Amino acid sequence: MRRIFFILLLLISSFFAIPMMVRAQQIKADAQLDYDMTGEPIFSHALYYTGMVEYNGETIPSFAYSDFYVFKKLIFKNPKEAKKYYKVANNIKKVYPIACEIQRRVNATIAHLDSLPTKKEKDAYMKKAEKELKAEYYPKLKKLTFAQGKLLIKLIDRQCEMTGYELIKTYMGGFKAGFYNTFASLFGASLKKEYDAEVDDRLTERAILLIESGQL
């Protein structure tokens, strides 16, 4: 039954963060803890050459790093709470790349739909896209746990700025959206779940920012 839920998911196709310089020893300690708990980062810091600049009367090369983030240290009440946070971080590292892929596919699909002149052509394209999405993503999604699947629903809202329910309703009709959401509710999930970076999902947002910058 869990696999059925993930097939349905295919159809969807800072917490006080301040960029700043910090002491090298603190960065090293935090990086070691993150590595011990979550493994290798999935993204890396980027260094960009921005040209030559004047500095103290001399012309020197200028470089810029991608953003990195410093947060207030997390204080866990007990080992169970710490384990829960790092479990969420591990889940994000697994499903966030999928959410990014889906975002790109959704954007490409919407752009192509907008270029089609008739409803008949749009419907035919959506049927073809649905078939391709199942073939491409089903092998990945069937490996996810149920918790990771529910997280993916929220991350799709974060990336696409539309819930899974809204995506289905907009591009496949209200009947299908209602049916799939009702079916998902049987498993304790909802395609209407929204991402809340400020309150409910603030620790998830923290982890995502660190993952995006290659710090986690």
C-alpha positions as CSV (number, residue, x, y, z in Angstrom):
1,M,0.0,0.0,0.0
2,R,2.9,2.3,0.7
3,R,4.0,2.0,-2.9
4,I,0.6,3.0,-4.1
5,F,1.0,6.2,-2.1
6,F,4.3,7.0,-3.7
7,I,2.9,6.4,-7.2
8,L,0.3,9.1,-6.4
9,L,3.1,11.3,-5.3
10,L,4.6,11.1,-8.8
11,L,1.5,12.9,-10.2
12,I,2.5,16.1,-8.3
13,S,5.4,16.2,-10.8
14,S,15.7,31.8,8.5
15,F,15.3,30.5,11.5
16,F,17.6,33.5,12.4
17,A,20.1,32.6,9.7
18,I,22.8,35.2,9.2
19,P,25.6,34.9,6.7
20,M,28.8,35.9,8.5
21,M,32.4,34.9,9.3
22,V,33.0,32.7,12.3
23,R,36.0,31.3,14.1
24,A,37.7,28.5,12.3
25,Q,37.7,26.2,15.3
26,Q,34.0,26.5,15.7
27,I,33.4,25.7,12.0
28,K,35.6,22.7,12.2
29,A,33.8,21.4,15.3
30,D,30.4,21.9,13.9
31,A,31.4,20.4,10.5
32,Q,32.7,17.3,12.3
33,L,29.5,16.9,14.3
34,D,27.4,17.2,11.1
35,Y,29.6,14.7,9.3
36,D,29.4,12.2,12.2
37,M,25.6,12.4,12.2
38,T,24.7,12.8,8.6
39,G,27.6,11.8,6.4
40,E,29.1,13.6,3.4
41,P,27.5,16.8,2.2
42,I,25.5,16.5,-1.1
43,F,26.4,20.0,-2.2
44,S,29.7,21.9,-2.1
45,H,30.7,25.5,-1.4
46,A,31.3,27.5,-4.6
47,L,34.0,30.0,-5.4
48,Y,33.4,32.6,-8.1
49,Y,36.0,34.9,-9.8
50,T,34.4,38.3,-10.0
51,G,37.1,40.3,-11.8
52,M,39.8,42.7,-10.8
53,V,39.3,45.4,-8.2
54,E,41.3,48.4,-6.8
55,Y,42.4,47.9,-3.2
56,N,44.8,50.2,-1.4
57,G,46.1,51.5,-4.7
58,E,46.7,48.1,-6.2
59,T,44.7,46.0,-8.7
60,I,44.0,42.6,-7.3
61,P,41.7,39.6,-8.3
62,S,38.4,39.4,-6.5
63,F,36.6,36.2,-5.5
64,A,33.2,35.5,-3.9
65,Y,32.0,32.5,-2.0
66,S,28.5,31.1,-2.1
67,D,26.5,32.0,1.0
68,F,27.0,30.0,4.2
69,Y,25.0,30.2,7.3
70,V,25.5,30.5,11.1
71,F,22.7,29.5,13.5
72,K,22.3,29.7,17.2
73,K,23.5,26.4,18.6
74,L,20.8,23.8,19.0
75,I,20.2,22.8,22.6
76,F,18.6,19.3,22.8
77,K,16.7,18.3,25.9
78,N,17.8,14.7,25.6
79,P,19.5,12.3,23.2
80,K,16.1,11.3,21.8
81,E,15.5,14.9,20.6
82,A,18.9,15.1,19.1
83,K,18.4,11.8,17.3
84,K,15.1,13.1,15.9
85,Y,16.7,16.2,14.5
86,Y,19.5,14.4,12.7
87,K,17.0,11.8,11.4
88,V,15.1,14.6,9.8
89,A,18.4,16.0,8.4
90,N,19.2,12.6,6.9
91,N,15.7,12.3,5.4
92,I,16.1,15.8,3.8
93,K,19.4,14.9,2.3
94,K,17.7,11.9,0.6
95,V,14.5,13.6,-0.6
96,Y,15.5,17.2,-1.2
97,P,17.3,16.4,-4.5
98,I,14.2,14.7,-5.7
99,A,12.1,17.8,-4.8
100,C,14.5,19.9,-6.8
101,E,14.2,17.5,-9.8
102,I,10.4,17.7,-9.6
103,Q,10.6,21.5,-9.5
104,R,12.5,21.5,-12.7
105,R,10.1,19.1,-14.3
106,V,7.1,21.0,-13.2
107,N,8.5,24.3,-14.5
108,A,9.3,22.7,-17.9
109,T,5.9,21.0,-18.1
110,I,4.1,24.3,-17.3
111,A,6.1,26.2,-19.9
112,H,5.3,23.6,-22.5
113,L,1.6,23.5,-21.6
114,D,1.5,27.3,-22.1
115,S,2.8,26.9,-25.6
116,L,0.1,24.5,-26.7
117,P,-2.9,26.2,-28.3
118,T,-5.7,23.7,-27.7
119,K,-7.1,21.8,-24.7
120,K,-6.9,18.5,-26.7
121,E,-3.1,19.0,-27.2
122,K,-2.7,19.9,-23.5
123,D,-4.5,16.8,-22.4
124,A,-2.5,14.6,-24.7
125,Y,0.7,16.1,-23.4
126,M,-0.3,15.6,-19.8
127,K,-1.0,11.9,-20.4
128,K,2.4,11.5,-22.0
129,A,4.1,13.4,-19.2
130,E,2.3,11.3,-16.5
131,K,3.5,8.1,-18.1
132,E,7.1,9.4,-18.4
133,L,7.1,10.6,-14.8
134,K,6.0,7.2,-13.5
135,A,8.7,5.4,-15.4
136,E,11.4,7.9,-14.2
137,Y,10.5,8.4,-10.6
138,Y,8.8,5.2,-9.4
139,P,12.1,3.4,-8.9
140,K,13.3,6.2,-6.7
141,L,10.2,6.8,-4.7
142,K,9.5,3.2,-3.9
143,K,12.7,3.2,-1.9
144,L,11.6,6.0,0.4
145,T,10.1,5.4,3.8
146,F,6.6,6.7,4.6
147,A,8.1,9.6,6.6
148,Q,10.3,10.5,3.7
149,G,7.3,10.5,1.4
150,K,5.4,12.9,3.6
151,L,8.4,15.1,3.9
152,L,8.7,15.2,0.1
153,I,5.1,16.4,-0.2
154,K,6.1,19.5,1.9
155,L,9.3,20.1,0.1
156,I,7.4,20.1,-3.2
157,D,5.3,22.9,-1.8
158,R,8.6,24.7,-0.8
159,Q,10.2,24.3,-4.3
160,C,7.1,24.7,-6.5
161,E,5.2,27.3,-4.4
162,M,2.1,25.1,-4.8
163,T,0.9,22.1,-2.8
164,G,0.6,18.8,-4.5
165,Y,-3.2,19.2,-4.4
166,E,-3.0,22.6,-6.1
167,L,-0.7,21.2,-8.8
168,I,-3.0,18.3,-9.6
169,K,-6.1,20.5,-9.5
170,T,-4.6,23.1,-11.8
171,Y,-3.2,20.8,-14.4
172,M,-5.3,17.6,-14.1
173,G,-8.6,18.8,-12.7
174,G,-10.4,19.1,-9.4
175,F,-11.8,15.6,-9.4
176,K,-8.4,13.9,-9.6
177,A,-7.0,16.2,-7.0
178,G,-9.8,15.4,-4.6
179,F,-9.5,11.7,-5.3
180,Y,-5.8,11.5,-4.8
181,N,-5.9,13.6,-1.6
182,T,-8.7,11.4,-0.2
183,F,-6.7,8.3,-1.0
184,A,-3.5,9.8,0.6
185,S,-5.5,10.6,3.8
186,L,-6.1,6.9,4.3
187,F,-2.4,6.6,5.0
188,G,-2.2,9.7,7.3
189,A,-0.9,12.0,4.6
190,S,-2.3,15.0,2.8
191,L,-1.5,16.5,-0.5
192,K,-2.6,19.9,0.9
193,K,0.2,20.1,3.4
194,E,2.0,23.4,3.2
195,Y,5.6,24.2,4.0
196,D,6.0,26.6,6.9
197,A,9.6,27.8,7.2
198,E,8.9,30.2,10.1
199,V,7.1,27.9,12.5
200,D,6.3,24.2,11.9
201,D,9.2,23.5,9.6
202,R,11.8,25.9,10.9
203,L,14.3,23.2,11.8
204,T,13.7,21.6,8.4
205,E,14.5,25.0,6.8
206,R,17.6,25.3,8.9
207,A,18.8,21.9,7.7
208,I,17.9,22.7,4.0
209,L,19.9,25.9,4.1
210,L,22.9,24.1,5.5
211,I,22.6,21.3,3.0
212,E,22.3,23.8,0.1
213,S,25.5,25.6,1.2
214,G,27.4,22.3,1.5
215,Q,27.7,22.7,5.3
216,L,25.6,19.6,6.1
